[in-house]
Amino acid sequence: MYSLMSSPSISSSSSSFLGQTHFDSRNPNACLPTKDSWICKCVATPSTETTAHTTKVSRNANMAKLQAGYLFPEIARRRSAHMLKYPDAQVISLGIGDTTEPIPEVITSGMAKKAHALSTLEGYSGYGAEQGEKVMFGSNVTMAVQDPSYPAYVDLSVILGQTGQFQKDVEKYGNIEYMKCNPENGFFPDLSTVSRTDIIFFCSPYNPTGNAATREQLTRLVQFAKDNGSILVYDSGYAMYISDDSPRSIFEIPGAKEVAIEVSSFSKYAGFTGVRLGWTVVPKELLYSDGFPVAKDFNRIECTTFNAASNISQASGLACLSPEGLEAMHKLVGFYKENTNIIMETFTSLGFSVYGGKNAPYVWVHFPGQSSWDVFSEILEKTHVVTTPGSGFGPAGDGFIRVCAFSHRGNVLEACKRFKRLYK
């Protein structure tokens, strides 16, 4: 059975560069590649600008109850101060792990500096980062999602009590604003019909449809968030797949640092789906309605929920950012984009309306008048190929299937041969 919905790990030939990063045992808070001088540490670039803009999102009152900083970062801070005071003393930690929040500057291509941001490298994917943000905002916020959208955005909101009950007649949860995205609107929501919410989740390039928002569209989205006092949580997990002039970061848009948080990961660049290594950028200019910096609460959540990514994950991430690693990631992305072209050409030749593919590893195929699950079942039963039903991403996804390019070339060619036999 072939699967065109899951991501295999990066091949061993593509990851042979992992040995280039080493750790200085005398300074466990540092991790230096052998060729360059990247130092992994929490980056908090001071802002040189002032702004009067605050969002209308109230701070989670429970965050204000927390006393001081989390225990282990405070221990690390005092240990560092002690080491500065007594530079020749041997400091031994007994039963206390080193807590770091590393971020190589190159990881965001200067995005952290442009956004005057608190940046952290995290031991999980965008899914985990979004979970932390949702916990931070509390259960009283309202939220909007693209429809269709990555299911975790909605599911986490349900788990944290941010939604109403599921409404079977419309296939939606109460208290969520579903921003419909379809071929008619170019897979970008008509913002004039979207109600005001505290949080807006937005993914570009877009999972599941494979489209990337244009600069003009993202400029409108940032202005929409600003006008409504909303916070935009922007998922750029597929930015490396962009092959046109679409923005790769929301912080390319003027004013975004006042309204946006950006999350990303190595998952779709280097086969890190199981490793769970990602990063979040929280601008210092992003403020709650009372003027309190969102970055401070995010930092507290990070320190409390985990003590940074493992050394193995950090070393792997740094290796990906070496010249050899970047070359390997671009090569891997290029390989998957070739798979995408094969899939798109197959369904186009069969007369289907096909979307996405250009800037993402996903092909969004329309089966008008049919249920997504019926199409999924037909393909599975008659070709033994696993796709993804569009309705699994939200009600606007019904009538579509998502075909994923994350597979070996032989599997893709064989699956497309079976599609042609089924739909010729």
One Martini backbone bead per residue (centre of mass of N, CA, C, O) as a GRO file, in nm:
protein
  424
    1MET     BB    1   0.097   0.035   0.021
    2TYR     BB    2   0.034   0.373  -0.050
    3SER     BB    3   0.152   0.697   0.070
    4LEU     BB    4   0.019   1.055   0.032
    5MET     BB    5   0.049   1.187   0.365
    6SER     BB    6   0.343   1.130   0.456
    7SER     BB    7   0.665   1.177   0.625
    8PRO     BB    8   0.973   1.112   0.566
    9SER     BB    9   1.277   1.080   0.634
   10ILE     BB   10   1.575   1.171   0.595
   11SER     BB   11   1.826   1.073   0.433
   12SER     BB   12   2.140   0.963   0.491
   13SER     BB   13   2.271   1.121   0.248
   14SER     BB   14   2.143   1.405   0.359
   15SER     BB   15   2.284   1.364   0.677
   16SER     BB   16   2.613   1.359   0.675
   17PHE     BB   17   2.655   1.659   0.822
   18LEU     BB   18   2.605   1.620   1.143
   19GLY     BB   19   2.922   1.625   1.247
   20GLN     BB   20   2.982   1.957   1.251
   21THR     BB   21   2.875   1.968   1.539
   22HIS     BB   22   2.965   2.111   1.858
   23PHE     BB   23   3.032   2.084   2.210
   24ASP     BB   24   3.104   2.272   2.496
   25SER     BB   25   3.166   2.138   2.804
   26ARG     BB   26   3.245   2.417   2.951
   27ASN     BB   27   2.974   2.528   2.778
   28PRO     BB   28   2.649   2.414   2.774
   29ASN     BB   29   2.521   2.692   2.639
   30ALA     BB   30   2.696   2.604   2.393
   31CYS     BB   31   2.686   2.583   2.016
   32LEU     BB   32   2.943   2.506   1.779
   33PRO     BB   33   3.044   2.530   1.484
   34THR     BB   34   3.341   2.469   1.318
   35LYS     BB   35   3.321   2.718   1.102
   36ASP     BB   36   3.140   2.884   1.280
   37SER     BB   37   2.993   3.146   1.524
   38TRP     BB   38   2.751   3.012   1.650
   39ILE     BB   39   2.532   3.106   1.915
   40CYS     BB   40   2.322   2.954   2.137
   41LYS     BB   41   2.058   3.180   2.211
   42CYS     BB   42   1.878   3.411   2.343
   43VAL     BB   43   1.698   3.653   2.154
   44ALA     BB   44   1.697   4.017   2.246
   45THR     BB   45   1.620   4.273   2.063
   46PRO     BB   46   1.632   4.592   2.078
   47SER     BB   47   1.432   4.851   2.038
   48THR     BB   48   1.418   5.149   1.807
   49GLU     BB   49   1.111   5.165   1.845
   50THR     BB   50   0.794   5.321   1.860
   51THR     BB   51   0.456   5.243   1.991
   52ALA     BB   52   0.090   5.280   2.028
   53HIS     BB   53   0.020   4.993   1.972
   54THR     BB   54  -0.258   4.789   2.064
   55THR     BB   55  -0.429   4.539   2.136
   56LYS     BB   56  -0.752   4.372   2.230
   57VAL     BB   57  -0.600   4.166   2.398
   58SER     BB   58  -0.624   4.007   2.679
   59ARG     BB   59  -0.469   3.913   2.945
   60ASN     BB   60  -0.397   3.642   3.111
   61ALA     BB   61  -0.457   3.640   3.443
   62ASN     BB   62  -0.286   3.383   3.521
   63MET     BB   63  -0.007   3.493   3.444
   64ALA     BB   64   0.002   3.715   3.677
   65LYS     BB   65   0.030   3.497   3.917
   66LEU     BB   66   0.305   3.453   3.863
   67GLN     BB   67   0.620   3.394   4.012
   68ALA     BB   68   0.840   3.506   3.865
   69GLY     BB   69   1.045   3.280   3.754
   70TYR     BB   70   1.151   3.005   3.650
   71LEU     BB   71   1.359   2.810   3.816
   72PHE     BB   72   1.586   2.718   3.608
   73PRO     BB   73   1.655   2.991   3.474
   74GLU     BB   74   1.738   3.120   3.746
   75ILE     BB   75   1.971   2.932   3.802
   76ALA     BB   76   2.127   2.997   3.542
   77ARG     BB   77   2.163   3.296   3.600
   78ARG     BB   78   2.319   3.263   3.871
   79ARG     BB   79   2.544   3.089   3.760
   80SER     BB   80   2.655   3.295   3.560
   81ALA     BB   81   2.718   3.511   3.772
   82HIS     BB   82   2.916   3.333   3.928
   83MET     BB   83   3.117   3.283   3.691
   84LEU     BB   84   3.192   3.583   3.663
   85LYS     BB   85   3.298   3.615   3.958
   86TYR     BB   86   3.424   3.296   3.921
   87PRO     BB   87   3.607   3.198   3.654
   88ASP     BB   88   3.789   2.950   3.802
   89ALA     BB   89   3.548   2.796   3.877
   90GLN     BB   90   3.394   2.491   3.938
   91VAL     BB   91   3.081   2.408   3.801
   92ILE     BB   92   2.826   2.204   3.952
   93SER     BB   93   2.550   2.009   3.843
   94LEU     BB   94   2.288   1.863   4.048
   95GLY     BB   95   2.006   1.760   3.889
   96ILE     BB   96   2.046   2.000   3.670
   97GLY     BB   97   1.949   2.117   3.390
   98ASP     BB   98   2.015   2.275   3.110
   99THR     BB   99   1.884   2.599   3.015
  100THR     BB  100   1.783   2.662   2.683
  101GLU     BB  101   1.724   2.918   2.406
  102PRO     BB  102   1.797   2.858   2.101
  103ILE     BB  103   1.923   3.091   1.824
  104PRO     BB  104   2.015   3.113   1.526
  105GLU     BB  105   2.028   3.379   1.322
  106VAL     BB  106   1.991   3.222   1.042
  107ILE     BB  107   1.708   3.084   1.081
  108THR     BB  108   1.553   3.382   0.998
  109SER     BB  109   1.710   3.577   0.815
  110GLY     BB  110   1.678   3.827   1.030
  111MET     BB  111   1.389   3.833   1.156
  112ALA     BB  112   1.447   3.904   1.451
  113LYS     BB  113   1.567   4.184   1.397
  114LYS     BB  114   1.332   4.306   1.236
  115ALA     BB  115   1.124   4.239   1.490
  116HIS     BB  116   1.235   4.262   1.767
  117ALA     BB  117   1.282   3.963   1.897
  118LEU     BB  118   1.170   3.678   2.046
  119SER     BB  119   1.367   3.382   2.018
  120THR     BB  120   1.298   3.026   1.974
  121LEU     BB  121   1.416   2.702   2.012
  122GLU     BB  122   1.225   2.405   1.960
  123GLY     BB  123   1.103   2.072   2.070
  124TYR     BB  124   0.896   2.141   1.827
  125SER     BB  125   0.649   2.216   1.641
  126GLY     BB  126   0.403   2.419   1.542
  127TYR     BB  127   0.200   2.274   1.717
  128GLY     BB  128   0.343   2.330   1.992
  129ALA     BB  129   0.353   2.636   1.973
  130GLU     BB  130   0.046   2.675   1.959
  131GLN     BB  131  -0.010   2.550   2.230
  132GLY     BB  132   0.142   2.760   2.399
  133GLU     BB  133  -0.026   3.003   2.305
  134LYS     BB  134  -0.303   2.906   2.401
  135VAL     BB  135  -0.229   2.891   2.695
  136MET     BB  136  -0.150   3.188   2.725
  137PHE     BB  137  -0.441   3.314   2.639
  138GLY     BB  138  -0.655   3.120   2.708
  139SER     BB  139  -1.023   3.062   2.716
  140ASN     BB  140  -1.144   3.372   2.632
  141VAL     BB  141  -1.077   3.357   2.345
  142THR     BB  142  -1.097   3.433   2.011
  143MET     BB  143  -1.120   3.264   1.680
  144ALA     BB  144  -0.950   3.220   1.360
  145VAL     BB  145  -0.983   3.024   1.052
  146GLN     BB  146  -0.915   2.854   0.803
  147ASP     BB  147  -1.131   2.725   0.526
  148PRO     BB  148  -0.937   2.520   0.530
  149SER     BB  149  -0.734   2.345   0.793
  150TYR     BB  150  -0.531   2.267   1.024
  151PRO     BB  151  -0.659   2.077   1.280
  152ALA     BB  152  -0.498   2.184   1.536
  153TYR     BB  153  -0.619   2.462   1.569
  154VAL     BB  154  -0.897   2.354   1.664
  155ASP     BB  155  -0.839   2.126   1.868
  156LEU     BB  156  -0.690   2.301   2.079
  157SER     BB  157  -0.931   2.487   2.137
  158VAL     BB  158  -1.113   2.269   2.245
  159ILE     BB  159  -0.933   2.165   2.479
  160LEU     BB  160  -0.913   2.479   2.605
  161GLY     BB  161  -1.212   2.614   2.585
  162GLN     BB  162  -1.259   2.817   2.308
  163THR     BB  163  -1.528   2.664   2.247
  164GLY     BB  164  -1.792   2.520   2.135
  165GLN     BB  165  -1.997   2.317   2.006
  166PHE     BB  166  -2.067   2.083   1.786
  167GLN     BB  167  -2.209   2.138   1.455
  168LYS     BB  168  -2.345   1.912   1.242
  169ASP     BB  169  -2.492   2.083   1.018
  170VAL     BB  170  -2.193   2.254   0.963
  171GLU     BB  171  -1.921   2.137   1.071
  172LYS     BB  172  -1.891   2.316   1.349
  173TYR     BB  173  -1.765   2.526   1.586
  174GLY     BB  174  -1.827   2.715   1.828
  175ASN     BB  175  -1.655   3.025   1.845
  176ILE     BB  176  -1.567   3.010   1.536
  177GLU     BB  177  -1.397   3.160   1.268
  178TYR     BB  178  -1.465   3.077   0.936
  179MET     BB  179  -1.239   3.118   0.664
  180LYS     BB  180  -1.315   3.106   0.352
  181CYS     BB  181  -1.136   2.885   0.113
  182ASN     BB  182  -1.133   2.913  -0.244
  183PRO     BB  183  -1.126   2.940  -0.582
  184GLU     BB  184  -1.298   3.206  -0.593
  185ASN     BB  185  -1.080   3.356  -0.369
  186GLY     BB  186  -0.786   3.229  -0.392
  187PHE     BB  187  -0.753   3.119  -0.091
  188PHE     BB  188  -0.870   3.399   0.025
  189PRO     BB  189  -1.027   3.576   0.243
  190ASP     BB  190  -1.312   3.765   0.301
  191LEU     BB  191  -1.268   4.018   0.526
  192SER     BB  192  -1.556   4.160   0.514
  193THR     BB  193  -1.689   3.876   0.651
  194VAL     BB  194  -1.509   3.896   0.906
  195SER     BB  195  -1.498   3.862   1.224
  196ARG     BB  196  -1.400   3.958   1.522
  197THR     BB  197  -1.089   3.851   1.676
  198ASP     BB  198  -0.824   3.780   1.869
  199ILE     BB  199  -0.742   3.528   1.689
  200ILE     BB  200  -0.530   3.449   1.398
  201PHE     BB  201  -0.504   3.181   1.184
  202PHE     BB  202  -0.218   3.148   0.951
  203CYS     BB  203  -0.128   2.984   0.637
  204SER     BB  204   0.198   3.027   0.459
  205PRO     BB  205   0.182   2.808   0.300
  206TYR     BB  206  -0.108   2.611   0.236
  207ASN     BB  207  -0.262   2.397   0.466
  208PRO     BB  208  -0.388   2.204   0.199
  209THR     BB  209  -0.382   2.374  -0.093
  210GLY     BB  210  -0.081   2.516  -0.170
  211ASN     BB  211  -0.101   2.816  -0.121
  212ALA     BB  212   0.023   3.154  -0.163
  213ALA     BB  213   0.038   3.451  -0.034
  214THR     BB  214   0.043   3.765  -0.112
  215ARG     BB  215   0.150   4.073  -0.041
  216GLU     BB  216  -0.127   4.210  -0.062
  217GLN     BB  217  -0.280   4.012   0.121
  218LEU     BB  218  -0.099   4.044   0.378
  219THR     BB  219  -0.145   4.344   0.409
  220ARG     BB  220  -0.449   4.315   0.466
  221LEU     BB  221  -0.422   4.128   0.712
  222VAL     BB  222  -0.260   4.318   0.896
  223GLN     BB  223  -0.469   4.548   0.891
  224PHE     BB  224  -0.701   4.383   1.005
  225ALA     BB  225  -0.567   4.321   1.276
  226LYS     BB  226  -0.522   4.614   1.360
  227ASP     BB  227  -0.819   4.719   1.343
  228ASN     BB  228  -0.910   4.472   1.558
  229GLY     BB  229  -0.689   4.391   1.772
  230SER     BB  230  -0.529   4.148   1.673
  231ILE     BB  231  -0.373   3.824   1.666
  232LEU     BB  232  -0.123   3.685   1.457
  233VAL     BB  233  -0.080   3.343   1.363
  234TYR     BB  234   0.205   3.245   1.174
  235ASP     BB  235   0.250   2.985   0.932
  236SER     BB  236   0.590   2.900   0.781
  237GLY     BB  237   0.655   2.580   0.720
  238TYR     BB  238   0.674   2.630   0.370
  239ALA     BB  239   0.870   2.862   0.265
  240MET     BB  240   1.090   2.695   0.095
  241TYR     BB  241   0.871   2.640  -0.149
  242ILE     BB  242   0.899   2.909  -0.261
  243SER     BB  243   0.909   3.038  -0.624
  244ASP     BB  244   0.824   3.325  -0.575
  245ASP     BB  245   0.724   3.658  -0.445
  246SER     BB  246   0.629   3.548  -0.196
  247PRO     BB  247   0.620   3.564   0.122
  248ARG     BB  248   0.819   3.406   0.390
  249SER     BB  249   0.727   3.642   0.586
  250ILE     BB  250   0.537   3.850   0.781
  251PHE     BB  251   0.790   4.058   0.831
  252GLU     BB  252   0.768   4.184   0.534
  253ILE     BB  253   0.535   4.339   0.661
  254PRO     BB  254   0.422   4.624   0.744
  255GLY     BB  255   0.336   4.608   1.096
  256ALA     BB  256   0.360   4.305   1.198
  257LYS     BB  257   0.507   4.342   1.480
  258GLU     BB  258   0.221   4.446   1.617
  259VAL     BB  259   0.042   4.149   1.540
  260ALA     BB  260   0.271   3.912   1.526
  261ILE     BB  261   0.329   3.559   1.501
  262GLU     BB  262   0.591   3.317   1.432
  263VAL     BB  263   0.595   2.985   1.287
  264SER     BB  264   0.828   2.703   1.270
  265SER     BB  265   1.018   2.436   1.088
  266PHE     BB  266   1.197   2.130   0.990
  267SER     BB  267   0.993   1.917   0.892
  268LYS     BB  268   0.973   2.009   0.561
  269TYR     BB  269   1.301   2.032   0.507
  270ALA     BB  270   1.437   1.759   0.694
  271GLY     BB  271   1.257   1.533   0.822
  272PHE     BB  272   1.143   1.643   1.137
  273THR     BB  273   0.867   1.530   1.233
  274GLY     BB  274   0.983   1.353   1.484
  275VAL     BB  275   1.183   1.561   1.619
  276ARG     BB  276   1.077   1.847   1.680
  277LEU     BB  277   1.191   2.133   1.527
  278GLY     BB  278   1.149   2.477   1.621
  279TRP     BB  279   1.013   2.820   1.580
  280THR     BB  280   0.973   3.148   1.743
  281VAL     BB  281   0.833   3.480   1.680
  282VAL     BB  282   0.829   3.760   1.920
  283PRO     BB  283   0.755   4.068   1.930
  284LYS     BB  284   0.805   4.348   2.126
  285GLU     BB  285   0.553   4.514   1.997
  286LEU     BB  286   0.366   4.303   2.118
  287LEU     BB  287   0.050   4.388   2.271
  288TYR     BB  288  -0.157   4.420   2.497
  289SER     BB  289  -0.414   4.618   2.602
  290ASP     BB  290  -0.216   4.705   2.864
  291GLY     BB  291   0.098   4.686   2.733
  292PHE     BB  292   0.186   4.403   2.759
  293PRO     BB  293   0.419   4.181   2.668
  294VAL     BB  294   0.395   3.887   2.502
  295ALA     BB  295   0.690   3.779   2.524
  296LYS     BB  296   0.693   3.733   2.832
  297ASP     BB  297   0.482   3.507   2.839
  298PHE     BB  298   0.617   3.320   2.638
  299ASN     BB  299   0.874   3.276   2.800
  300ARG     BB  300   0.730   3.148   3.044
  301ILE     BB  301   0.610   2.908   2.897
  302GLU     BB  302   0.874   2.788   2.795
  303CYS     BB  303   1.014   2.749   3.076
  304THR     BB  304   0.781   2.560   3.191
  305THR     BB  305   0.732   2.326   2.959
  306PHE     BB  306   1.050   2.348   2.878
  307ASN     BB  307   1.426   2.279   2.843
  308ALA     BB  308   1.461   2.250   2.562
  309ALA     BB  309   1.626   2.116   2.330
  310SER     BB  310   1.805   1.876   2.244
  311ASN     BB  311   2.123   1.821   2.153
  312ILE     BB  312   2.054   1.657   1.903
  313SER     BB  313   1.859   1.859   1.776
  314GLN     BB  314   2.046   2.101   1.769
  315ALA     BB  315   2.268   1.973   1.596
  316SER     BB  316   2.083   1.917   1.354
  317GLY     BB  317   1.992   2.208   1.304
  318LEU     BB  318   2.278   2.328   1.258
  319ALA     BB  319   2.349   2.143   1.022
  320CYS     BB  320   2.123   2.258   0.836
  321LEU     BB  321   2.277   2.558   0.850
  322SER     BB  322   2.483   2.473   0.690
  323PRO     BB  323   2.592   2.467   0.379
  324GLU     BB  324   2.527   2.163   0.345
  325GLY     BB  325   2.244   2.172   0.469
  326LEU     BB  326   2.108   2.376   0.283
  327GLU     BB  327   2.157   2.214   0.028
  328ALA     BB  328   1.996   1.962   0.119
  329MET     BB  329   1.723   2.100   0.162
  330HIS     BB  330   1.688   2.208  -0.127
  331LYS     BB  331   1.702   1.931  -0.255
  332LEU     BB  332   1.458   1.807  -0.110
  333VAL     BB  333   1.250   2.014  -0.201
  334GLY     BB  334   1.295   1.967  -0.504
  335PHE     BB  335   1.204   1.674  -0.505
  336TYR     BB  336   0.910   1.725  -0.406
  337LYS     BB  337   0.837   1.917  -0.642
  338GLU     BB  338   0.859   1.700  -0.856
  339ASN     BB  339   0.634   1.529  -0.743
  340THR     BB  340   0.416   1.744  -0.771
  341ASN     BB  341   0.424   1.767  -1.081
  342ILE     BB  342   0.337   1.477  -1.137
  343ILE     BB  343   0.061   1.495  -0.997
  344MET     BB  344  -0.056   1.738  -1.152
  345GLU     BB  345  -0.031   1.617  -1.438
  346THR     BB  346  -0.214   1.379  -1.390
  347PHE     BB  347  -0.485   1.527  -1.312
  348THR     BB  348  -0.495   1.716  -1.554
  349SER     BB  349  -0.505   1.485  -1.775
  350LEU     BB  350  -0.794   1.386  -1.636
  351GLY     BB  351  -0.969   1.675  -1.588
  352PHE     BB  352  -0.891   1.817  -1.336
  353SER     BB  353  -0.904   2.036  -1.076
  354VAL     BB  354  -0.595   2.204  -0.990
  355TYR     BB  355  -0.413   2.285  -0.688
  356GLY     BB  356  -0.125   2.414  -0.622
  357GLY     BB  357   0.232   2.304  -0.589
  358LYS     BB  358   0.424   2.551  -0.637
  359ASN     BB  359   0.452   2.634  -0.293
  360ALA     BB  360   0.395   2.320  -0.230
  361PRO     BB  361   0.347   1.965  -0.129
  362TYR     BB  362   0.045   2.023  -0.243
  363VAL     BB  363  -0.255   1.873  -0.381
  364TRP     BB  364  -0.571   2.012  -0.497
  365VAL     BB  365  -0.855   1.812  -0.563
  366HIS     BB  366  -1.146   1.820  -0.761
  367PHE     BB  367  -1.482   1.667  -0.671
  368PRO     BB  368  -1.761   1.735  -0.790
  369GLY     BB  369  -2.035   1.620  -0.595
  370GLN     BB  370  -1.839   1.493  -0.381
  371SER     BB  371  -1.723   1.316  -0.128
  372SER     BB  372  -1.429   1.295   0.024
  373TRP     BB  373  -1.467   1.011   0.152
  374ASP     BB  374  -1.554   0.869  -0.108
  375VAL     BB  375  -1.297   0.921  -0.263
  376PHE     BB  376  -1.102   0.796  -0.068
  377SER     BB  377  -1.229   0.509  -0.079
  378GLU     BB  378  -1.199   0.457  -0.379
  379ILE     BB  379  -0.893   0.483  -0.396
  380LEU     BB  380  -0.822   0.272  -0.185
  381GLU     BB  381  -0.981   0.023  -0.307
  382LYS     BB  382  -0.868   0.057  -0.627
  383THR     BB  383  -0.537   0.147  -0.557
  384HIS     BB  384  -0.396   0.159  -0.270
  385VAL     BB  385  -0.416   0.474  -0.199
  386VAL     BB  386  -0.322   0.734   0.022
  387THR     BB  387  -0.511   0.999   0.113
  388THR     BB  388  -0.683   1.322   0.177
  389PRO     BB  389  -0.960   1.444   0.305
  390GLY     BB  390  -1.081   1.765   0.293
  391SER     BB  391  -1.294   1.758   0.536
  392GLY     BB  392  -1.064   1.722   0.759
  393PHE     BB  393  -1.012   2.061   0.736
  394GLY     BB  394  -1.313   2.124   0.670
  395PRO     BB  395  -1.604   2.212   0.513
  396ALA     BB  396  -1.454   2.350   0.256
  397GLY     BB  397  -1.309   2.058   0.177
  398ASP     BB  398  -1.533   1.948   0.038
  399GLY     BB  399  -1.457   1.781  -0.272
  400PHE     BB  400  -1.165   1.716  -0.173
  401ILE     BB  401  -0.817   1.631  -0.220
  402ARG     BB  402  -0.508   1.545  -0.071
  403VAL     BB  403  -0.187   1.540  -0.228
  404CYS     BB  404   0.124   1.411  -0.139
  405ALA     BB  405   0.490   1.448  -0.195
  406PHE     BB  406   0.582   1.263   0.054
  407SER     BB  407   0.781   1.058  -0.136
  408HIS     BB  408   0.886   0.828  -0.327
  409ARG     BB  409   0.922   0.813  -0.659
  410GLY     BB  410   0.810   0.532  -0.708
  411ASN     BB  411   0.539   0.581  -0.561
  412VAL     BB  412   0.438   0.814  -0.734
  413LEU     BB  413   0.438   0.671  -1.009
  414GLU     BB  414   0.252   0.439  -0.925
  415ALA     BB  415   0.011   0.607  -0.830
  416CYS     BB  416  -0.037   0.754  -1.103
  417LYS     BB  417  -0.093   0.501  -1.263
  418ARG     BB  418  -0.351   0.429  -1.097
  419PHE     BB  419  -0.511   0.685  -1.150
  420LYS     BB  420  -0.529   0.642  -1.459
  421ARG     BB  421  -0.687   0.376  -1.446
  422LEU     BB  422  -0.935   0.491  -1.286
  423TYR     BB  423  -0.978   0.792  -1.468
  424LYS     BB  424  -0.974   0.738  -1.793
   0.00000   0.00000   0.00000
